[in-house]
Amino acid sequence: MYRSSRREFLEQSMLAAAASAVAASPLRSASAEDKTSGGTDSPNEVLRVAQLGVNGQGSGHLGQWIGRQGCEVVAIVDPDEGVGQTKGVDRVEKATGKKPAFYQDLREAFEKTEIDVVSIATPNHWHALAAIWAIQAGKDVYVEKPVSHNVSEGRRIVQAARKHQKMVQTGTQCRSMQGTIDAINFVKAGKIGEVKLARGLCYKNRPSIGARGTYDVPPGIDYNIWLGPAPEVTLSRPRFHYDWHWQWDYGNGDLGNQGIHQMDIARWGLGVDDLGTEAVAYGGRVGYEDAGETANTQVSIHTYGDKRLVFEVRGLKSDGEKGARVGVIFYGTDGYVVLSSYNGGAAFDLDGNMIQSFNGEGDHFGNFAQAVRSRNVDELNADILQGHLSSALCHLGNVSYRLGSPSTLAETAARLEGDAEALETLERVKTHLADNMLDPNTTPTTYGATLAIDSTDELITGEFAEAANPHMTREYRAPFVVPKAEEV
């Protein structure tokens, strides 16, 4: 097994001390003090919220909306009637004494003029269409990450928000965490020198989701509504909820599930506001065979002129990197910053001595509510444009991977020859496989297509344009069709 060096041990110890007060989740339950944020004392200014999806992240949304000053959950929307009633309607009624309306079909909810805000925590493949339909129906929107299932969908939400002048907040809660804000400002102020490399980390042990097969949809679920824009196919995974993350029709793997948070922070700290000029990814779904399709071990490399963003996904048991398992590392000429939590981390000099720590929470939902009241899009900490750009980087990594061809890691090393940073990353991937009893020399992996990116039109150019651009959108199942730019 891997043993930390003395410097890495020092880094990990210092980061542990710096993160002692860190929350376990960005969607912690908002305190009474938090819930005054964005509030109002006027009963005529209550924001009436429809919550879409109440499982998983949706439960966290409800925890933010219930009891928030000036806000009221008036509708629960979920294609799973059992989940929607017990985890949504019953919870709200018990907490507030008021029973919200329930809908399985979001279109019925969007027709209701008494709804002001739509809070979206559906599976990924529904995020964009639900947001666009809500905007077109006159609602302001909070939409979870990734905001889209493919690149073009994100741009459509941005266009819809601007056209209809709606507030749309992305669920990248770290944008409101004071510790993260302070760390990014520290990096941008040149406190660790010039920064040309950011590394995002998503090291989360993900077990097999079970054998691919034909399974029955659980009772009480409107499967047609659940599928929405996705193809009409039989259920092929044992567990209906959550495990859709690992199938391409609905999810984007851990790059788009957990990793979007860290991708967003990395891009934010580098100060890059487009899709870059090139992207390439490699990796595989290794260690087991199951109903999952997305990579559980993946490296994505994004080029921005002389800057680079590298993202690493590891779904098997793994040690951290510089004290972080899920986080971001900014490398400067005079030191580095490690963000090891949702709301903070620490800065180090080149010898590994901690020079400053960062820690502080925030109220992302309160920030959204305040912007809804002010009608000032500049007040949003995570405007939909930022959500689109960061989500799109995740999609580009997956497009590259899906267009790739079989490659041993030795062959991948040959492709990366002369690139010291890329080869160092690859060596750590090899160590990761070996630590999980997998032979780095024979474990099947894929080396992706090197995508040349036109960031203005948000399309792929060059050698892989014909193969890649269809992946920038998808075939939609009528009537669940994401509108074209001129139709939003």
Summary of the structure (lengths in Angstrom):
residues: 488
radius of gyration: 22.0
end to end distance: 53.3
largest distance: 66.3
contacts: 1773
relative contact order: 0.16
helix: 38%
strand: 21%
